[in-house]
Amino acid sequence: MVGMLAVSAAEYLPYAFMCWIPPIMVTLFAYLNIRMKRLTPKKQKARLAELTE
């Protein structure tokens, strides 16, 4: 990142935490069993009809 952005490591440091957020969140969600609600095919069709109107 330092070479690509042509900034020093100290200047990039405040933004480096963003590289670690996704793996931490994925691990946390998996541990806490947090997931997206699955829609039934009937509800999927109804939702799609709502969005296309």
C-alpha positions in Angstrom: 0.0 0.0 0.0 2.8 2.4 0.9 4.4 2.0 -2.6 1.1 2.2 -4.5 -0.2 5.3 -2.7 3.2 7.0 -2.5 2.8 7.8 1.2 4.9 6.9 4.2 3.9 4.0 6.5 3.1 6.4 9.3 0.7 8.3 7.0 -1.1 5.1 6.0 -1.3 3.7 9.5 -4.6 5.3 10.5 -6.3 3.5 7.5 -4.6 0.1 8.0 -7.3 -1.0 10.5 -9.7 -1.2 7.6 -7.8 -4.2 6.3 -8.4 -6.1 9.5 -12.2 -5.4 9.9 -13.6 -8.0 7.4 -11.8 -11.1 8.8 -12.6 -10.0 12.4 -16.3 -9.4 11.6 -16.6 -12.7 9.7 -15.0 -14.6 12.7 -17.3 -12.7 15.1 -20.4 -13.4 13.1 -19.6 -17.1 12.8 -18.9 -17.4 16.5 -22.1 -15.7 17.4 -24.1 -17.5 14.8 -25.3 -14.3 13.1 -26.6 -14.9 9.6 -28.9 -13.5 7.0 -32.5 -14.7 7.1 -33.4 -17.0 4.2 -36.6 -16.2 2.3 -38.9 -18.9 1.0 -39.5 -18.9 -2.7 -43.0 -17.4 -2.2 -41.6 -14.5 -0.2 -38.8 -14.1 -2.7 -41.3 -13.6 -5.5 -43.3 -11.2 -3.5 -40.3 -9.1 -2.6 -39.1 -9.0 -6.2 -42.6 -7.9 -7.3 -42.4 -5.1 -4.7 -39.1 -3.9 -5.9 -40.1 -3.9 -9.6 -43.2 -1.9 -9.1 
